[in-house]
Amino acid sequence: MKARQSNRVSWSTIAAITLLLESGSATAANPALQDLFFAACENPLGALAERCAETQFAAGNLSTDSESSLNPSQALAGTSLANREVLARERGGPANAASAPAARLELGRFSLVASASRGWEDRNRPTDPERERSYEADSTAAELGADYRLNDRAVIGAIAVWQRRELDFDAAPLGVNFTPAPTAGTVDSDSLGLVAFLALSGESGGYLDLSVGYESGERDQTRYSVFQESTRVVPQTLSVVTASTDTQSLWAGADAGWLISRGAWEFGVNGGLTFMDSEADSFEERDRSTAGLAMRYSSSSQQTLVAAFGGSAARAIATDFGVLLPYARVTLYNSLDDERVELRTSYLLDAGENTLDLAGETPDDLFVVASVGISTVLPHGLTPYLDVSYWAGYDDIDRLSVVIGLRREL
């Protein structure tokens, strides 16, 4: 992160002296945010001028804990989470119904598919006032689609997707004479999308799946931060701001593989590529607490190209009521072209329009997704299925998703 440098070098000197006087602070300093606030206090307006007046010499010197709390990195997480949700859907989530083991069977010409899923993601990372925050997130999705078997080697289809994501940021740690807000904020989003796919299979067990998707939605953000001047004598001020912005995600994927049958067993290997591009429009926060600390944000985006290599095993088990198809798969993901989420922000009441550059975490190069599931081929063309996936080896992130669905042959 970096802010436009203030012309008043004396304020930096004051900051250095004050930081030396602060002792035992629980949070490391955030010099980029502090530089931004120094610069903003040169030409503040309205309530922001009141905050600046509470600091030493009205210069804008903050406590180190406040520097961390005021860091507006919450805006980064929503975009990076959207990209991971896209990857989970495209590579093995509810929208990938055409690749479920039961779908490989020639059940009929036309089928409907419906599914519901839940996902949970925790980001637990060491406290760093200049980087993204820890959070807990969950998502709920519902999908409804149809596929049509053109012939015994080709299936086309489309799936409509609704998804809601809810993200809660961890509270900042306690500091010296510093009481953080109970939470650093929330990011909630709703989106609608459409996925189109083509599944091709060969006589000798080879197959190729192609898909493309797009979703559009709205993201609502609430941010809690605490303003505290450097001497920690003036009572601290809680800032509550809200904002909304439009979001879009576009993705395309290709997956090729080979299936080998050995009696009731079926083994497979596969490899593929997925491209994802998630974006959020620019927006301005609304000051709900009249603290004067609302900010404006530039648009942001993240583009990622991911390669996947995996293997699977499934077994057909005949029963009195139908055929059970339990399966397991392991997929190694390798990010070939990573892009961090980046955006620029500034205080709305800063007449000088000084800016702060924010940059998110670079996506992990390598991680593994392990999945287990079962499909059941029942009479009358019914095929319910269940899929559970866990992400392993992704730095600071634990992710679990559960999908339940039903295919109906018509």
N, C-alpha and C positions, 0 to 999 in steps of 0.2 A: 504494500500500500504506500501511497505517497500523496502529499498535499502540496498545493502551490505554496511556495515559500513566502513567508511574510517579510516585508521590507524592514520591520522593526527588529533588528538583531537583539536589542536590549531585552525583549520579552523572552527570547531563548535563554539568555543569561539568567534572567529571573527564574525561569523554569528549572534550570540546572541546579541553582542554589536551593530552591524549594524542595526538589526531589531529594537532595542530600539531607535535608532536615526531616523528611518523612522517614519514619523507621517502622520496620515490621509489617509493611503492607503485604496483604495476602496475594495481591495480583501484580504481575509485572507491568511496567509502563507500556503505553502505546504511543510512541512519539509521533506517528503519522496523524492520529486523531488529535493529539494535543496541538500539533502544528496547525491543523485545520481550524481548531477553536481559537488559537491565538489570532490567526488571520481574520476569522469571522468577527472577532471582538474589536477590530479596527473600524468597522462600519456596520454595527448591528442596528437592527430596527425592532421596534415593539418589545415583545416579551423577551426576545433574545438579548436586547440591551439590558434588561433587568437581570438576566443571568450573568452577563459579563460584569455588571456593576457589583455583584456579590463577590467577585474574585479580587485578589490582591491588585491594587492599582488599576482595577477594571481591565486588566490585561487578558483575562481568560485562562489563568492558570488553574488546572484541574488536579484533583487527587488521582493517584494512579488507579485506584479502584474505579473511579468515575470514567477515566479514559477507556477502561475495558468495557464498562457497562454501556457507554455511549456508542461503541463501535457498531455500526448498522449492518453487520454481516448476515443478518437473517435473510436479506433479500437474495443471497447467493444460493441458499440451500434448496429453495423451491425448484429452481431450474435444473440443478444436478439430480435431484430426486426424480423429476419428470423423465429424464433420460434413462435412469435405471428402471423405472416402471415400464418404459417402452421396451427395453431389452428383455425384461422378464416376460412381457406379453408376447413379443415377436418370436422369442426363442424357446418358449415352453409354457407359456401362460395360457389363460383361457381362450385367447384368440387363435391358438395353434391347434384347434380341434382336428383339423384335417390330417395332422401327423400323429394323432393318438393311435395306438396299436389297432384298436377296433376299426378305425377309419380305413386302415389298409385292406380290410376285408371287403370283398365285393358284395355289399349288402343290398344295393339298389341304385336306381338312377338318380333319385332326388331325395335329399334329407334336410331336415331342420336341426339346428343345434342351439341349445341355450345353456348358459353357464353362469355361475356366480363365484366370486373369489374374494379372499381376504389376504392382505399382506401386512407384515410388520417389519419395521426397520429401526434399529437403534444405532446411533452414532455416538460412541463413547471415545472421546479423545482427550488428551491432556489439555488443561486450560492454557490457552494462548490468546492474549487479547488482540492479536493482529490477524487471526485466522478464523475459519468457520467454527461455529459453536456445536456443542453436543446437543442431541435432540432425540426424541422418540416420535416415530411416525407410523401411521397405519393407513391403509387404503381399502376401499370397497369397490368392486367392479361388477357389472352385469353385462352380459353379451347375448345377442340374439342374431342368428345368421342362417344361411342356407348354402348348400353346395349341390352341384349337379355333375353327375358322372357323364362326361362326353362320350367315352368309350371305356373299354376295360383298362386303359392306360392313362387316362387324363381326367382330373376332377377340377372344376372351377368353383369359386364361391366368394361370398362376401359376408362380413360380420359387422354389425353395429355395436359400438362400445360406449357405455357410460361408466365414468369412474369418479370417485371422490377421494381426495387425499387430505389427511389432517396431520399436522406437524406441530409438536410442542417442544420449545427450546428449554433446556435446563436453566435453572436460576444461576446467576453469578455467585461466586463464593463470598462468604462474609469477609469483611476487611476491617481495618483499623477505624473505629468509630463510623463504620459504613454498613448500612443495612440494605441488601439488594432487594429488588422486586421478587415476589414468589416465583415468577417465570420471566424469561427474557422475551417471551412473545409466542405467537402462533402464526402459522401459514396454512390456510385452507383453500382448496381448489376443487372445482367441478369442471368436467370436460365431457364432450361428446366426440366420437370419432367413428371412422369407417376403415375397415381392413378388407382388401381384396387379395385373393390368393389363387395360385395355380399349382396343383400337385400332379407330377408326372411319375410314372413307374415303368420300369423295363421288364422284359421277360426273365432276365437272369437275376433279379433282386435289386437292381439299382433304382434309385429314385432321385428326383429333383423337385424341390419345393421353392416357389417364388412368392413373395408377398410384398405389398406396399400398403402404407397406412397414413392417415392424417387425423389429428384431433385438434379441437379448438376449445378453449375454456376461459374461465375467469378465476383469478387468484386473489384472495383476501388476506391481508397481512395486518397483524396487530403487534406493535413493538413496545416493550416496557424497558425503560432505561432510567438511571439515577444520576442526577447532576449533583456534584459536590465539589466545592472549591478546595484549593490545595491545603489550606490550613485546617480543614475539617472542623471549623468552629461554627460557621453559618449552617443552619439546618439544611439538610439535603432536600432536593426537589425530585419528585417522581414525575417522569414524562410518559404519557400514554398517547400514542399516535396510531392511526389506522390508515389503510390504503387499499386500493383495488387496481388490478391491471389485467389486461387480456393476455392470454398465452396461446401458443401454437406448438405442435410437435409434428414432425414429418419423419418417416422412416421407410427403409426398404431393406429386404433381406433375401438371401439366397442360401439354400442348404441342400447339399448333395450327400448321398449315402449309399450304403450297400447292406442288404439284409440277407442273412444266411440261415436257412432252416435246417435243424437237426432233430428230426422227430417232432416232439411237442414243443421243442425249444426254438426260439428265433433270436439270433444275435445280430447286432448291427454296429456299423461304424459310420461316422458322418463328419462333415466339415462344412463350414459356411462363413459368410460375411454378413454383417448388419451395419448399416449406416443410420445414424440418428442425429436429428437437429431439433433441439428444443429452444424456444425463444419466449421472452417476456417483454411486453411493451414498456416504454418509459411511463413513470407515474410520479405523483406527488402525495406525500402524507398529509393527513388531516390532524391537526393538533387538538386532541380531546381533553387535554389537561391545561391548556393555555400556558405551557411551560416555555414555549418559544423554540423548541428543539426539533420541530418537524423538518423533514428533508425532502429533496427531489432526487430522482434516480433516472439514469439513462436506461435505454433498452439493454437487454443482456441476452446472450445465447450460449449454447454449448453444442459443438459438433463432435461426434465420436464415430470412429470406424473400428469395429470389433470383429476379430476372427474367432471362430469356435471350432473345437475339435473334441469329439466325444465318442462314447460307446454305449451300447444298451443291450439288455437281455430281457426277454419276455418268454412266458410259458403259457401254453393253452391247456386249460384244465376243464374237461367235460364234466358237467353235473346234470342232475335231473331237470333243473330249471333253465339251464343255458350253459354258455361257455365263459369261464373266467380267464382273464388275460392279465395276470399281475406282471409288472415290469419294473425295471430300474435302469437309470441312465446316469452317467457322469459326464460333464462337459467342462473342458478347460477353455477359458476365454483369454484372449490376448488382445489388448488395445493397441492397434497399429498406428492410429493417428488421434492423439488426445488433445483436447482443448479445454482450458480452464474457463469457468464462468467469470467474466469480467464486467464491471460496470463502474460508472462515475456518479458520485453523489455530492450534494452541497446543501447547506442550510437555507431554507426558504427565506428567512429573515436576514440573511447576510447580503448587504447591499453590494459588497465586493465580489460576490459570486465565486468565492474560492472553492476549489473542488478537492475531493478525496477519491483516489482510485482504489477499488476493492478487487481482489482476485481470489477465487475459490481454490479448492484443492484440485490437483491434477488427478484424473481417474487412474485407478490402479492398472498396472500393465498386465498382471496375471492374477486370476482368481478362478475358483472352481464352483460349479453349481451341481449339487447332487439331488436327484429326484427319484421318488418311488411313487407308484400309482397302480391302479387296477381299472380295467374296463370289463364290462359284463355284457355279452351278447345274449339278449333275451328274445323270446318269441315276439312276433308282431313288429319286428324291426326296431325294438327299443335297445339302446346301448348307453347305459349310465357309466360315468367314469369319475375317478377321483385322482388328483395329482397333488403331491406335496413336494416342495422344493426348498432347499436350504443353500445359501451362499456361504462359502468358506474361503478363507484366505484374503478377503477384501479388507484392506487396512482400515481399522477403527469402525467397521460396519458389520453388523449382524443382520441378516435378512431371511425371513421365512414367509412362504406363501402357500396357500391351500386353495385348490380349485375343485369345484364339483360341477358336473355338467351332465347333459343328456342329449343324445342324438336320436332322432326319430326318422326312420325310413318311411317314405310316402310312396 
